[in-house]
């Protein structure tokens, strides 16, 4: 141990919180003088209130201007058997227009893959299915996977997200490699090179982890995933969800980080341009956006999400766009504009079909 840096030796790793209660501490550990306890507590409160936690993105310097993907790269011809797929999910009618814009952006980026859209039949209406089909998706019904522990400890927005694990069973659909994209993403450039990766699983490092005082993430974000489907892996995951030890709040993202752990290949940020990057480091964002291929609208949603899960009108969609452009002090007006451009192009090209879909009744 003598060859190790002293600061590393003296700073033990602090485990992330899990769904397993920690052992009760011994009272001996708390027999510090009262005055010292008050001083330490006051110092911690002052630090948390006044000092911004360190993030490696804060130190980014744009000194390497070489492209991430070599200019000479030419993707090989796509397989003719439909074994490559781009997959998203649809759990609510209100996300139909967002998924449609994502599908339109994929087609405009000339992806060679199939577009498969898992959806929960009891949640999705005939008009919503019509809209996503018009944008190029092939809807595929799947069953809801309920969260473990009856949903206790899981953020309310992520209660349905374990259903995403079903995509690992898509080898049954003839898929050998897939790229998963959250419904709040937008494709700006072709990413067919991802289908050539030889690894079973790849993802982009996360930017923000709630409650993690270290200010950076060793974990990956589950909004963009590259994987080789395997029904046996899917069954193994389902068998371990309930008893595995991991932070529950972030649902399937936390579980996948535990499941793949050191077996994960980390991809460059250009494959998941999370808006949180721009909030943290404008310098890094500016250096990446010229090559960015997939934008992730985590902080600002450019499409409306209705409380009742309904499909909104075009007027309501426009209102939501304007609100997103003005939100966060206008920080994301350019990025919302990227989404708007594809949305308006989609309306020009298939707008009549989408309006016809809105008038349909549930069968």
RAGITA-V328162 format. One record per backbone hydrogen bond with DSSP energy under -0.5 kcal/mol. NH is the residue of the N-H (numbers start at 1). CO is the residue of the C=O. E is the energy in kcal/mol with one decimal. If there is no record, write none. Layout:
BEGIN
nh = <NH/NH>
co = <CO/CO>
e = <E/E>
END
This chain:
BEGIN
nh = <4/8/9/10/11/12/15/19/29/30/31/32/37/38/39/40/41/42/43/44/45/46/47/48/49/50/51/58/59/60/63/65/73/82/85/86/87/88/90/93/95/96/99/100/101/102/103/104/105/106/107/108/109/110/111/114/116/116/117/118/118/119/120/121/121/123/124/129/130/131/132/133/134/135/136/137/138/139/140/142/146/150/151/152/154/155/158/159/161/163/164/165/166/167/168/169/170/172/173/174/175/176/177/178/179/180/180/181/182/185/186/188/188/189/194/195/196/197/202/203/204/204/205/206/212/213/215/221/224/225/226/227/228/229/230/234/235/236/237/238/239/240/240/241/244/246/251/253/254/254/255/256/257/258/259/260/261/261/263/264/265/266/267/271/272/273/274/275/277/278/279/280/281/285/286/287/288/288/289/291/292/293/294/295/296/297/297/298/302/306/309/312/317/318/319/320/321/322/323/324/325/326/327/329/330/331/332/333/336/337/338/339/340/341/342/343/344/345/346/347/348/349/350/351/354/355/356/357/358/359/359/360>
co = <1/5/5/6/8/10/13/246/26/27/28/30/33/34/35/36/37/38/39/40/41/42/43/44/45/46/47/55/56/57/61/63/70/79/177/114/179/116/118/309/92/93/95/96/97/98/99/100/101/102/103/104/105/107/106/84/86/114/138/88/116/140/90/119/142/120/120/125/126/127/128/129/130/131/133/132/115/137/117/119/144/147/148/149/151/249/155/156/158/160/161/162/163/164/165/166/167/169/170/171/170/83/83/227/85/178/225/87/223/182/295/186/293/293/191/192/193/194/226/265/221/224/267/219/209/211/212/204/221/180/202/178/200/227/168/230/231/232/233/234/235/236/237/237/240/244/248/250/250/251/251/252/253/254/255/256/256/257/260/261/201/264/203/268/269/294/272/296/274/274/275/276/277/281/282/283/284/285/285/288/288/270/270/186/273/184/295/296/300/304/306/310/313/314/315/316/317/318/319/320/321/322/323/326/327/328/327/330/332/333/334/335/336/337/338/339/340/341/342/343/344/345/346/347/350/351/352/353/354/355/356/357>
e = <-1.7/-0.9/-2.1/-2.3/-1.1/-0.6/-0.6/-0.5/-1.3/-1.6/-1.4/-0.6/-2.0/-2.2/-2.1/-2.5/-2.6/-2.5/-2.1/-2.3/-2.3/-2.3/-2.4/-2.6/-1.7/-1.6/-2.7/-2.3/-1.0/-1.4/-2.2/-0.7/-1.6/-0.6/-1.7/-3.4/-2.7/-1.3/-1.8/-0.6/-1.6/-2.0/-2.6/-2.3/-2.2/-2.1/-2.5/-2.4/-2.4/-1.9/-2.0/-2.2/-1.2/-1.5/-1.8/-2.3/-2.4/-0.6/-2.2/-1.1/-0.6/-1.9/-1.1/-0.7/-0.5/-2.2/-1.3/-2.1/-2.3/-2.1/-2.1/-2.0/-2.1/-1.1/-1.8/-2.3/-2.3/-0.7/-3.0/-2.5/-0.7/-0.6/-2.2/-2.0/-1.7/-1.9/-2.1/-0.9/-1.1/-1.9/-1.4/-1.6/-1.9/-2.1/-1.8/-2.4/-1.5/-2.0/-1.3/-1.5/-1.8/-2.6/-1.9/-2.6/-2.1/-0.5/-3.0/-2.7/-2.3/-1.1/-2.0/-0.5/-2.9/-1.2/-2.4/-1.4/-1.5/-1.2/-2.3/-2.4/-0.6/-0.6/-0.7/-2.8/-2.0/-0.9/-1.6/-2.7/-0.6/-1.8/-2.5/-2.4/-1.8/-0.6/-2.2/-2.3/-2.4/-1.8/-2.6/-2.3/-1.7/-0.8/-1.3/-1.1/-1.7/-0.7/-2.3/-1.5/-0.6/-0.5/-2.0/-2.8/-1.9/-1.6/-3.0/-2.8/-0.6/-1.2/-3.6/-1.5/-1.6/-0.5/-2.9/-1.8/-2.2/-3.4/-2.4/-2.0/-2.4/-0.6/-1.6/-1.6/-3.5/-2.2/-2.6/-1.5/-1.3/-0.6/-2.4/-1.8/-1.0/-2.9/-1.8/-2.9/-2.0/-3.1/-0.6/-1.8/-0.6/-0.6/-1.0/-0.5/-2.0/-2.2/-2.1/-2.1/-2.0/-2.3/-2.1/-2.2/-2.1/-1.6/-1.5/-0.5/-1.6/-1.4/-0.6/-1.4/-2.9/-1.6/-1.4/-1.5/-2.6/-2.4/-1.5/-2.6/-3.0/-2.0/-2.7/-2.1/-1.9/-1.9/-3.4/-1.5/-2.1/-2.4/-1.9/-2.0/-1.8/-0.9/-0.7/-1.5>
END
